[in-house]
Amino acid sequence: QEQLVESGGGLVQPEGSLRLSCAASGITFSRYRMGWFRQAPGKQRELVATITNAGTTTYADSLKGRFTISRDNAKNTVYLQMASLKPEDTAVYYCHAEHYVLKDRYWGQGTQVTVSS
């Protein structure tokens, strides 16, 4: 059974840092582009970052320099390191997996990140 499980969300003060993790199971991890999306209240889900098996990354332009995506293929885990967090980064963050060829897609259940003093 394919499953993505996020962890690491929580409450953080402005300018703080947080690292999210997403553990994948039931998929051949190396065959999937992994990514993070987020959805703020009242807004559409938006792309945060993606990473290929080879480590090629893409980021939303507005987040470059503050967020870093990485993956550990041995642990079937993808990470999102977030720094200099702002209240507008408050959202539910979702892990995403997309097969390179078959285009199968999977989502995690989401983890809440709240940036507030």
Phi, psi and omega in degrees: 000127181286134182209137172238126183235115179272154174206165175104356179288172178160195179263130180221149179281154175307142184075003177278181181233158179205146175238124176264148176234151176221115179262126181257143175216155179079005176230158173277096193306321185293346181264008184238136165282127181257150181206168173237137173235166175216155179221116177271158180304129178077006181238164178283155175294137183229153178290137173256304182195156174226161179212134177273173179298329180278353178098006177287130185243153170227150181224152167298136185305322185289347185251354180301135178095339179252327183249143178226124177260143177210166179216150175241101185293334178289334181254003182053044185227141175241145184237156171226110176268122183243131181231163179048048185295146182239157178305328180288353173277354178299125184183170166270128182257129184244138172274145183220143176230133178229125178293137184298323187253310187281342179066017171301141181231143177224149179236148169277178183277347178096150175225134185279132172240123180238124180250111185200148176267000000 
